[in-house]
Amino acid sequence: MSKKYAPITAKVVDTKRPTVAGVDKHPGWHALRKMAARITTPLLPDDYLHLANPLWSARELRGRVLEVRRETEDSATLVIQPGWGFSFDYEPGQYMGIGLLIDGRWRWRSYSLTSSPAATSRSGSPRTVTITVKAMPEGFLSTHLVAGVEPGTIVRLAAPKGNFVLPNPAPSSILFLTAGSGITPVMSMLRTLVRRNQIADIVHLHSAPAMSDVMFAAELDALATDHAGYQLRVRETRTEGRLDLARLDVEVPDWRERQAWACGPEGMLSQAEKVWSSEGISDRLHLERFAVSKVAPAGAGGTVTFVRSGRSATADAATSVMDAGEGAGVQMPFGCRMGICQSCVVELVEGHVRDLRTGQEQDPGTRIQTCVSAASGDCSVDI
């Protein structure tokens, strides 16, 4: 889902986790854990909790991989049992961060949840969530998740986030535009609509190179068979070419009246923005971008100094400040790692950085997104 920047010499490194999900809903338990931390020093409560259950932690959100289920030749669904603190009332369409320990280093990426949020679990079974991952040629973690992770593996999780969500109740008429792995957040929406009995009038246009590349193909076919209000149209781009949204009137004559959710390659999303904007109905289009659109690197990079950590790293013009910090052993705040959620923002103290998406340089005193900013000469950041 996300493109990696040029690596720096790696060290064993951890990253700064967001506030543990569910703390606000369980203040009593969290207070007891903080008190226990003082009593058990120098050992932490997690040292004892881990002995009882590896999913119990006062410091971070954890999960256990229960099953890895192949969807297509290069994609798989991971069934994960979250540990204490996970909130199952996420919204359909949101994404979740997952961290996996590989070769002594925690590798993090964010993936769309494909499961439906549910307040309760089936009797006798653990409450689980699912993500569906497509192995990308440049994606070290995605390839490992699809082909290498074993059931029983303990992973770290970040709380669900994202604004690409389906409201409740759902609109009376919906258009889903998806391509490739862009179907994953929409799958959570469809499963939620089935659970809520809200399948009314949905047209779903999905593109894939061939039918064998369609994720969830059997489930989608069953959905179309069981629900008259769900129309699925799959386009095999290898033989039919890409969908031209300028001809959307032919595919869906009433598309202007529908609320639309689109997720897929950048080219499709950019065209969708232009088409909806030209009709003056941009407010009816909801987009989800999986990857940062980057411009070609310029300049020679520089030395990034992490002021409060007392560390520095030399990075080229294509390496983000976040990657540079993690390579130097700095605990960098993070969220989506795609320039969307603002969780990684820090102050630029000295020097300049360059936005990897736009090429724009930012001046000292501004707050920068470290996941999409690269050094433009020597610079210092407040972390």
JORANOR-V118206 format. One record per backbone hydrogen bond with DSSP energy under -0.5 kcal/mol. NH is the residue of the N-H (numbers start at 0). CO is the residue of the C=O. If there is no record, write none. Layout:
NH,CO + NH,CO
This chain:
15,331 + 16,14 + 22,19 + 24,21 + 25,21 + 25,22 + 29,25 + 30,26 + 31,27 + 32,28 + 33,29 + 34,30 + 35,31 + 36,32 + 37,33 + 38,34 + 39,35 + 40,37 + 42,39 + 46,43 + 47,43 + 47,44 + 48,44 + 49,45 + 51,47 + 52,48 + 55,52 + 56,54 + 60,156 + 61,59 + 62,154 + 63,80 + 64,152 + 65,63 + 65,78 + 66,78 + 68,66 + 68,76 + 69,67 + 70,74 + 71,74 + 74,71 + 75,132 + 76,68 + 77,130 + 78,66 + 78,76 + 79,77 + 79,128 + 80,63 + 81,79 + 82,61 + 83,54 + 85,82 + 87,85 + 93,90 + 94,160 + 95,110 + 96,157 + 97,108 + 98,155 + 99,106 + 101,99 + 101,104 + 104,101 + 105,12 + 106,99 + 106,104 + 108,97 + 110,95 + 112,93 + 113,129 + 114,129 + 117,87 + 124,121 + 128,79 + 130,77 + 131,111 + 132,75 + 132,130 + 134,73 + 134,132 + 138,135 + 139,137 + 142,138 + 143,139 + 144,140 + 145,141 + 146,142 + 147,143 + 148,143 + 151,64 + 152,149 + 154,62 + 155,98 + 156,60 + 157,96 + 160,94 + 164,162 + 165,91 + 173,200 + 174,258 + 175,202 + 176,174 + 176,260 + 177,175 + 177,204 + 178,262 + 179,206 + 181,178 + 182,179 + 183,180 + 185,181 + 186,182 + 187,183 + 188,184 + 189,185 + 190,186 + 191,187 + 192,188 + 193,189 + 194,190 + 195,191 + 196,193 + 197,192 + 199,197 + 201,228 + 202,173 + 203,230 + 204,175 + 204,202 + 205,203 + 205,232 + 206,177 + 207,234 + 212,209 + 213,210 + 214,212 + 216,213 + 219,215 + 220,216 + 221,217 + 222,218 + 223,219 + 224,220 + 225,221 + 226,222 + 227,225 + 229,226 + 230,201 + 230,228 + 231,229 + 232,203 + 234,205 + 235,233 + 236,207 + 236,234 + 237,208 + 238,235 + 239,235 + 240,236 + 244,242 + 246,243 + 247,244 + 249,246 + 250,246 + 251,247 + 254,251 + 256,253 + 257,254 + 258,172 + 259,283 + 260,174 + 261,285 + 262,176 + 263,287 + 268,264 + 269,265 + 270,266 + 271,267 + 272,268 + 273,269 + 274,270 + 275,271 + 276,272 + 277,273 + 278,274 + 279,276 + 280,275 + 283,280 + 284,281 + 285,259 + 287,261 + 293,291 + 294,355 + 301,314 + 303,301 + 303,312 + 304,302 + 304,378 + 305,310 + 306,304 + 306,380 + 309,305 + 309,306 + 310,305 + 312,303 + 314,301 + 314,312 + 318,315 + 319,317 + 320,369 + 320,372 + 321,369 + 323,319 + 324,320 + 325,321 + 326,322 + 327,323 + 328,325 + 329,324 + 331,329 + 333,15 + 344,341 + 345,367 + 347,365 + 348,346 + 348,379 + 349,379 + 352,361 + 353,373 + 354,359 + 355,371 + 358,354 + 361,352 + 364,347 + 365,362 + 367,345 + 367,365 + 369,343 + 369,367 + 371,368 + 372,369 + 373,353 + 374,318 + 375,351 + 376,300 + 378,302 + 379,349 + 380,304 + 381,346 + 382,380
